[in-house]
């Protein structure tokens, strides 16, 4: 083994091993230990676009610089590529994806041709433009209302054992029906969130949250799972006895979409398992003893329940998607959380975002 050039060994290891395997090889012999620390290996474990991603980072750390710190790349803040890899695995990096415009309402009505642009009292921008139908000699005006956000923030990280890409869409990146209506939702800042704002549900009977991500941003040949990341505020209600519908699939292709029912009450699974009835139940709109009894007879194993994450938040798996990595440049993965059929009032949900990360099988 010692007669082989280190570069040759590094090339073989990077093509046939995972980051976890490379770390394990470091204890085999001195040659492998030196190779396992080399930048040539860890450069290949990093995503090909990692420099572009780091360039869009909202805040990037200034760690111990290497001897090649004269590079203008922010990645030179790290002494080695391995250090950079491990940091990206443990510290989600906030990425500024630029400004987004969200189409809210569009309509076409016969009117005089005109052009006007301006603001409305509710913060929605309005543009009116003319379109002439020559074949019928009619003039119609299309009015489009849309909102803009200053920035589109996501977090980027690496799955440590494989180096696969992970993203979390901030709540501000999600389309939340009534999200900008203070009577229904409000935007707050809390120290435990990685994002500057989270969405708190005040009171709605129509819950609809959607998020999208371009499939080309994900690692190829990888099975991904989407997770709705949230917390429950004190006094939350409306999620104890009724499920919500979650779905994951390619936008515009219902045949490739997976829909299932899940519960957003973290304590419901335990209550059903031990047949615990909450103390001093408060009767609210949409709640009844009949509903409670019907749901309690549902087998525990038939539903999915939230799990507590390492960062203190709660998550529920929404579904899976296998990214082949071929021909998906223009495709978007769409995820949704909905409860719009019962009309029951709901409150107390604090939404951090939706995380898309690789499914990992523990060894």
Secondary structure, 3 states (H helix, E strand, C coil): CCCCCHHHHHHHHHHHCCHHHHHHHCCCCHHHHHHHCCHHHHHHHCCCCHHHHHHCECCCCCCCCCCCCCCCCHHHHCCCHHHHHHHHHHCCEEEECCCEEEEEEEEEEECCCCCEEEECCCCCEEEEEEEEECCCCEEEEEEEEEEEECCCEEEEEECCCCCCEEEEEEHHHCEECCCCCCCCEEEECCCCCCCCCEEEECCECCEEEEEEEEHHHCCCCEEEEEEEEEEEEEEEECCCCCCEEEEEEECCCHHHCEEEEECCCCCHHHHHHHCCCCCCCCCCCCCCHHHHHHHHCCCHHHCECCEECCCCCEEEEEEEEEECCCCCCCCEEEEEEEECCCCCCEEEEEEEEEEEEECCCCC
